[in-house]
């Protein structure tokens, strides 16, 4: 291994080690969460809980997840039944963009009304992209990730 590769490997190892620090979340009296707190937080950080890392989707999760690309042409109700409520809803009349965020990817579902007056929204386009530019994510793996994040949030 060249000295440059050793330097890059060491830098990567240090970065990964730094990411392993405990992440804390404020826990409200009703059991809900308020947001993350730095492990180095000062006053008021005594009301925090350490959350264990959630595992990535398993092979079973991926197999059971819907193929998001198969949603094209489906009605909005079918999307909601398959993926649940969107993380973000953006209205761009006459279209709506429903965004679903997982831990590894983002799934955008673009819906347009049918040409008939009062017709329901139907899926015209589905796009997914990894959160890390250099990563690749399969459609079903992205859907499984989105569903797993939804279940984890309750």
PyMOL commands that set and color helices and strands:
alter all, ss='L'
color gray80, all
select helices_A, chain A and resi 3-19+59-64+68-71+76-83+139-153
alter helices_A, ss='H'
color red, helices_A
select strands_A, chain A and resi 24-27+33-37+48-50+88-92+95-101+105-113+121-130
alter strands_A, ss='S'
color yellow, strands_A
deselect
rebuild
show_as cartoon
